[in-house]
Amino acid sequence: MIIVIDALNKDRFGDLLDEMFQLRARVFGDRLGWEVEIVDGREIDQFDRLDPAYVIGLDDEGHVISCVRALQTTGPHMLSDVFQVLLDGEPPLRSATLWESTRFCVDTQRLCRDGESMKAVSMATCELMIGSLEYARRSGISDIITVIDPVVNRVLKRSDNAPYDYVGSTKQMGKVPAMAALLDCTEERISRVRAFAGIQHDVFASDDAVRALLDSREDAGSVSADVAEWLALMSQPQEPEVPVLPEDIRDYCRAQIESAETDADRAAALRLVEILVRERIYPATHQLVAQG
């Protein structure tokens, strides 16, 4: 699913933006070796302070799996202020209907956890392309200029989303070369990408639906004070005369929590602990510990 975060709704989605900046640090700083500034594990630059629009892809649990930034070319932007070497001395293109798209990346690490990793990466990439193109078209943007590397250029071509032109020339930037490409935001282009990926549904999720998903995820990962104390007690070695929890139940609960692969699995394991704490085991054992 895709959500667009801009100056109008960024206050509601600070958690998503934070996760996105961490993803950018891993991709552009660690993997690609670009000369980007990373502070506390987050890649944020001066253009993020200009209230750009972020098109962000989420998985079913609400985690950021892809992102791209859209910025007007009538003011400061990366091609005019950072990547001007790509332009070979020519002035940057500027127009109210031409926006710059940068920081396109996909979280291959998260998506490669299962056996269908390549399919998941391809779908996430195409969904982000569709989302960014449709957002641009609906916003009155006719064309996108984007700084990409040869790998992304090949991905665009394979997904029937090839640039219609290039500006300047390819130059080495960090570990990989970079180039400036032009894409039109037409229905024809969007339809080609949809046909390639087999995506016909609306890729966008509403702000309210995404916020509800994120809130439920946070609730699933939280525990009450009693459960937190119980978990702490469970992890400590126990004296034989103070049986905080029968060993078989303790080991079962710990195994369920540690083996949880999704937020839903963890929530179910914690609900079991909540029942044990609230209904039967915790009050009696807590008293024994307190008296001991």
Secondary structure, 3 states (H helix, E strand, C coil): CEEEECCCCHHHCHHHHHHHHHHHHHHHHHHCCCCCCEECCEECCHHHHHCCEEEEEECCCCCEEEEEEEEECCCCCHHHHCCHHHHCCCCCCCECCEEEEEEEEECHHHHCCCCCHHHHHHHHHHHHHHHHHHHHHHCCCCEEEEEECHHHHHHHHHCCCCCCEEEEEEEEECCEEEEEEEEECCHHHHHHHHHHHCCCCCCECCHHHHHHHHHHHHHHHCCCHHHHHHHHHHHCCCCCCCCCCCHHHHHHHHHHHHCCCCHHHHHHHHHHHHHHHHHHHHHHHHHHHHHC
